[in-house]
Amino acid sequence: MSDEPIKSKKFSRRAFLKVSGGGAVGAAVLPSLVKTTPVRADGAEVFKGAATIQLKVNGKARSVEVEPRTTLLSALRHQLEVTGCKEVCDRGECGACTVLMNGKTVLACMTLALDAAGKEITTVEGLAVDGKLDPVQQAFIDKDALMCGFCTPGFVMSVRALLNKNPHPTEAEVRQAVAGNTCRCGTYGRVFEAALAATKATNGKRG
């Protein structure tokens, strides 16, 4: 076979082999040139690998060793043994892992532990004071607003966050506040009742 057609296109076999060889070398060298992007956690630079951070959970400072990819949910449940926030969907859809971070609701499964460093984290365990249940917790019991219980902590935290901002919400406002929480047992009616009942007993801001 003649090389003439290839030469007419200004691209020889030798040129092709040079390009192919260069591409292979580039592919082999490229990973060694990629640098790990630093992650900032509580004012400190943390590179790929484990780092020890401080999480303030329910009023207590706790040291925990995490990787950049570790979620707040994982750190709470598997390392600090704070298991009130539930791991259900693990993709930010059900709301069972809802906690308060600096007073605002966040999904712990979608929040990196590094991003929670130095912030006030409140879980359902932290709502009771001196052994007395929070009005929202008590109302959920009184109104029997739970069945399997997996979603309950998330609902409680969402309602508590609402009452912190608005002590006397309407049912429509309650529905809006828990719109991100899913109850697979369908106990929504009782949840709404509990939230409205808690408005009569709540005093100021909690959590």
C-alpha positions as CSV (number, residue, x, y, z in Angstrom):
1,M,0.0,0.0,0.0
2,S,1.4,3.4,-1.0
3,D,2.1,6.2,1.5
4,E,1.1,8.8,-1.0
5,P,-2.5,9.3,0.2
6,I,-1.3,9.9,3.7
7,K,1.5,12.3,2.7
8,S,-1.0,14.3,0.6
9,K,-2.8,15.0,3.9
10,K,0.5,16.0,5.5
11,F,0.2,13.2,8.1
12,S,2.7,10.3,7.9
13,R,2.8,7.0,9.8
14,R,5.8,8.4,11.7
15,A,3.9,11.5,12.7
16,F,1.0,9.3,13.8
17,L,3.3,7.1,16.0
18,K,4.9,10.2,17.6
19,V,1.4,11.6,18.5
20,S,0.3,8.3,19.9
21,G,3.4,7.8,21.9
22,G,3.2,11.4,23.3
23,G,-0.4,10.8,24.3
24,A,0.5,7.6,26.2
25,V,3.3,9.4,28.1
26,G,1.0,12.3,28.9
27,A,-1.6,9.9,30.3
28,A,1.0,8.3,32.5
29,V,2.5,11.5,33.8
30,L,-0.7,13.5,34.3
31,P,-1.8,11.9,37.6
32,S,1.5,12.8,39.2
33,L,0.9,16.5,38.3
34,V,-2.5,16.7,39.8
35,K,-2.4,18.3,43.3
36,T,-4.9,17.8,46.0
37,T,-7.1,20.9,46.6
38,P,-6.9,22.1,50.2
39,V,-10.1,22.1,52.2
40,R,-10.6,24.8,54.9
41,A,-12.1,23.7,58.2
42,D,-12.5,26.2,61.0
43,G,-9.7,28.4,59.7
44,A,-7.2,25.5,59.1
45,E,-6.1,24.0,55.8
46,V,-6.7,20.3,55.6
47,F,-5.4,18.2,52.7
48,K,-6.5,14.8,51.5
49,G,-6.6,12.4,54.5
50,A,-8.0,12.5,58.0
51,A,-8.1,15.6,60.1
52,T,-9.2,16.2,63.7
53,I,-11.9,18.8,64.1
54,Q,-14.1,20.1,66.9
55,L,-17.9,19.7,66.7
56,K,-20.0,21.4,69.2
57,V,-22.9,19.0,69.6
58,N,-25.8,19.7,72.0
59,G,-23.7,22.3,73.9
60,K,-20.6,20.1,74.3
61,A,-17.3,20.3,72.3
62,R,-16.4,16.9,70.8
63,S,-13.2,16.0,68.9
64,V,-13.7,13.8,65.9
65,E,-11.4,12.6,63.1
66,V,-12.9,13.0,59.7
67,E,-12.0,12.8,56.0
68,P,-12.9,15.6,53.7
69,R,-15.8,13.4,52.4
70,T,-17.2,12.5,55.8
71,T,-20.8,13.8,56.3
72,L,-22.0,15.3,59.5
73,L,-24.5,12.5,59.7
74,S,-21.8,9.9,59.6
75,A,-19.7,11.7,62.2
76,L,-22.6,12.1,64.5
77,R,-23.9,8.5,64.3
78,H,-20.8,6.4,63.7
79,Q,-18.1,8.3,65.6
80,L,-19.9,10.3,68.3
81,E,-22.7,7.8,68.8
82,V,-25.4,10.6,68.6
83,T,-28.0,8.5,66.8
84,G,-31.1,10.6,67.1
85,C,-30.7,11.8,63.5
86,K,-31.6,8.9,61.3
87,E,-29.9,7.6,58.2
88,V,-32.7,6.7,55.8
89,C,-32.4,7.9,52.2
90,D,-28.8,9.3,52.5
91,R,-29.4,11.6,49.6
92,G,-31.3,14.6,51.1
93,E,-34.8,13.6,50.2
94,C,-36.5,12.3,53.3
95,G,-35.5,14.8,56.1
96,A,-35.0,12.1,58.7
97,C,-31.5,13.4,59.4
98,T,-32.6,17.0,60.0
99,V,-30.6,18.8,62.7
100,L,-30.1,22.4,63.7
101,M,-26.8,24.2,62.7
102,N,-26.6,27.6,64.3
103,G,-30.3,27.5,64.7
104,K,-31.2,26.6,61.1
105,T,-32.3,23.2,59.8
106,V,-29.8,21.3,57.7
107,L,-29.8,17.8,56.3
108,A,-26.9,16.1,58.1
109,C,-26.5,13.6,55.2
110,M,-25.8,16.4,52.8
111,T,-23.6,18.5,55.1
112,L,-19.9,17.8,55.3
113,A,-18.5,17.4,58.9
114,L,-15.8,19.9,58.0
115,D,-18.4,22.6,57.2
116,A,-20.0,22.0,60.7
117,A,-16.7,22.6,62.6
118,G,-17.0,25.4,65.2
119,K,-20.8,25.7,64.7
120,E,-23.6,24.9,67.1
121,I,-25.2,21.6,66.3
122,T,-28.4,20.6,68.0
123,T,-29.9,17.1,67.5
124,V,-33.2,15.8,68.9
125,E,-31.2,14.5,72.0
126,G,-30.3,18.1,72.8
127,L,-33.8,19.5,73.0
128,A,-34.7,18.2,76.5
129,V,-33.5,20.3,79.4
130,D,-32.8,18.9,82.9
131,G,-34.7,15.7,82.0
132,K,-37.8,17.6,80.8
133,L,-38.9,17.0,77.2
134,D,-39.1,19.9,74.8
135,P,-42.8,21.0,74.2
136,V,-42.5,19.7,70.7
137,Q,-41.3,16.3,71.8
138,Q,-44.0,16.1,74.4
139,A,-46.7,17.1,71.9
140,F,-45.6,14.4,69.5
141,I,-46.1,11.9,72.4
142,D,-49.4,13.3,73.5
143,K,-50.8,13.4,69.9
144,D,-49.3,10.0,69.0
145,A,-47.7,11.6,66.0
146,L,-45.4,8.7,65.1
147,M,-45.6,5.1,64.0
148,C,-42.3,3.5,63.0
149,G,-40.4,6.5,64.4
150,F,-37.6,6.7,61.8
151,C,-38.9,10.1,60.5
152,T,-39.9,11.5,63.9
153,P,-36.6,13.1,64.9
154,G,-36.5,15.0,61.6
155,F,-40.1,16.3,62.0
156,V,-39.4,17.3,65.6
157,M,-36.4,19.3,64.6
158,S,-38.2,21.0,61.7
159,V,-41.1,22.0,64.0
160,R,-38.7,23.2,66.7
161,A,-36.9,25.4,64.1
162,L,-40.2,26.8,63.0
163,L,-41.4,27.6,66.6
164,N,-38.1,29.3,67.3
165,K,-38.8,31.8,64.6
166,N,-42.6,31.8,64.9
167,P,-44.1,30.7,68.2
168,H,-47.7,30.8,66.9
169,P,-47.7,29.4,63.3
170,T,-50.8,28.6,61.3
171,E,-51.3,25.0,60.0
172,A,-50.3,26.2,56.6
173,E,-47.0,27.5,58.0
174,V,-46.5,24.2,59.8
175,R,-47.1,22.3,56.5
176,Q,-44.6,24.5,54.8
177,A,-42.0,24.0,57.5
178,V,-42.1,20.2,57.3
179,A,-42.4,20.0,53.5
180,G,-39.0,18.5,53.3
181,N,-39.8,15.7,55.8
182,T,-41.3,12.4,54.5
183,C,-43.4,10.1,56.7
184,R,-43.7,6.8,54.9
185,C,-46.4,5.7,57.4
186,G,-48.5,8.7,56.5
187,T,-48.9,10.2,60.0
188,Y,-49.0,13.7,58.7
189,G,-52.3,14.7,60.3
190,R,-51.1,13.9,63.8
191,V,-47.8,15.7,63.1
192,F,-49.7,18.8,62.3
193,E,-51.8,18.4,65.4
194,A,-48.7,18.0,67.5
195,A,-47.0,21.0,66.0
196,L,-50.0,23.2,66.7
197,A,-50.3,21.8,70.3
198,A,-46.7,22.6,70.9
199,T,-47.3,26.3,70.1
200,K,-49.4,26.6,73.3
201,A,-46.6,25.2,75.5
202,T,-43.4,26.6,73.9
203,N,-41.7,29.4,75.6
204,G,-39.3,31.6,73.5
205,K,-36.6,30.1,71.4
206,R,-35.1,26.7,72.1
207,G,-32.4,24.7,70.3
